Amino acid sequence: MNIPLIDLKAHHQALHAEITSAIQNILERTDFILGQDVAKFEEEFAAFCGTKHAVGVSSGVAALELSLLAFGIGPGDEVLVPAHTFTATAAAVSFPGPSLCSWM
């Protein structure tokens, strides 16, 4: 017996019109990078989190790297990362410049 984990087609069908409309609007405005949709997301996400600001970034690595920089982590700082993680976790640690990456 095959029991599907998730039916993506059913989920997509329910949202098809909304997704198609959003994509069409982006194509018409040609704001493929940043643009009003990203600004709206950042505002709504900041409100959801109860904070003044939120910044959308391109990836999880970029988010981790930005977080390290925001905390002033740099060369000579020790950063511990879990051993069982995606390689991006350790990669983000190496970008800002910490000289030691310890595996737990």
Phi, psi and omega per residue, in radians:
M1 nan 2.286 3.138
N2 -1.814 2.016 3.112
I3 -1.944 1.913 -3.102
P4 -1.166 2.468 3.123
L5 -1.176 -0.780 -3.133
I6 -2.655 2.472 3.125
D7 -1.725 1.551 -3.097
L8 -1.113 -0.579 3.141
K9 -1.100 -0.739 3.120
A10 -1.129 -0.714 3.115
H11 -1.120 -0.753 -3.127
H12 -1.140 -0.728 -3.131
Q13 -1.017 -0.682 -3.125
A14 -1.173 -0.476 -3.084
L15 -1.913 0.022 -3.010
H16 -0.908 -0.893 -3.085
A17 -1.091 -0.730 -3.135
E18 -1.173 -0.741 3.129
I19 -1.141 -0.799 -3.134
T20 -1.072 -0.739 3.121
S21 -1.108 -0.763 -3.140
A22 -1.111 -0.760 3.124
I23 -1.131 -0.744 3.130
Q24 -1.070 -0.717 3.112
N25 -1.094 -0.725 3.119
I26 -1.121 -0.760 3.121
L27 -1.079 -0.708 -3.130
E28 -1.194 -0.642 -3.138
R29 -1.435 -0.350 -3.060
T30 0.963 0.602 3.046
D31 -1.810 1.309 -3.050
F32 -1.317 -0.490 3.130
I33 -2.051 2.246 -3.067
L34 1.087 -2.217 3.118
G35 1.492 -3.108 -3.016
Q36 -1.206 -0.514 3.130
D37 -1.182 -0.697 3.105
V38 -1.179 -0.770 3.124
A39 -1.044 -0.748 3.124
K40 -1.126 -0.744 3.097
F41 -1.051 -0.814 -3.119
E42 -1.063 -0.751 3.113
E43 -1.097 -0.835 -3.104
E44 -1.179 -0.653 3.135
F45 -1.215 -0.695 3.078
A46 -1.060 -0.766 3.110
A47 -1.096 -0.738 3.121
F48 -1.052 -0.695 -3.120
C49 -1.442 -0.168 -3.124
G50 1.258 0.621 -3.137
T51 -2.214 2.898 -3.117
K52 -1.284 -0.614 -3.015
H53 -2.389 2.694 2.959
A54 -2.495 2.521 -3.115
V55 -2.178 2.117 3.057
G56 -1.408 2.371 3.116
V57 -2.196 3.026 -2.999
S58 -1.400 -0.328 -3.067
S59 -2.852 2.991 3.063
G60 -1.137 -0.650 3.091
V61 -1.064 -0.780 3.134
A62 -1.092 -0.680 3.114
A63 -1.124 -0.769 3.114
L64 -1.131 -0.773 3.141
E65 -1.069 -0.784 3.128
L66 -1.097 -0.677 3.107
S67 -1.107 -0.772 3.113
L68 -1.070 -0.767 3.124
L69 -1.130 -0.672 -3.137
A70 -1.110 -0.551 3.116
F71 -1.549 0.068 3.089
G72 1.296 0.392 3.136
I73 -1.375 2.273 -3.075
G74 -2.675 -2.800 -3.102
P75 -0.943 2.329 3.133
G76 1.618 -0.259 3.113
D77 -1.414 2.525 3.085
E78 -1.661 2.272 3.119
V79 -2.184 2.157 3.122
L80 -1.661 2.323 3.071
V81 -2.231 2.620 3.135
P82 -1.173 2.605 3.141
A83 -1.218 -0.642 -3.124
H84 -1.729 1.534 -3.102
T85 -2.643 2.971 3.049
F86 -1.270 2.567 -3.084
T87 -1.040 -0.403 3.139
A88 -1.068 -0.525 -3.140
T89 -1.069 -0.877 3.126
A90 -1.213 -0.629 3.132
A91 -1.072 -0.736 -3.142
A92 -1.089 -0.636 3.126
V93 -1.151 -0.617 -3.097
S94 -1.353 -0.391 -3.093
F95 -1.149 -0.899 -3.107
P96 -1.206 -0.318 3.039
G97 2.030 0.073 3.070
P98 -0.969 2.378 -3.021
S99 -1.481 -0.208 -3.080
L100 -2.282 2.232 3.077
C101 -2.100 1.863 -3.097
S102 -1.690 2.415 3.118
W103 -1.762 2.227 3.128
M104 -1.364 nan nan
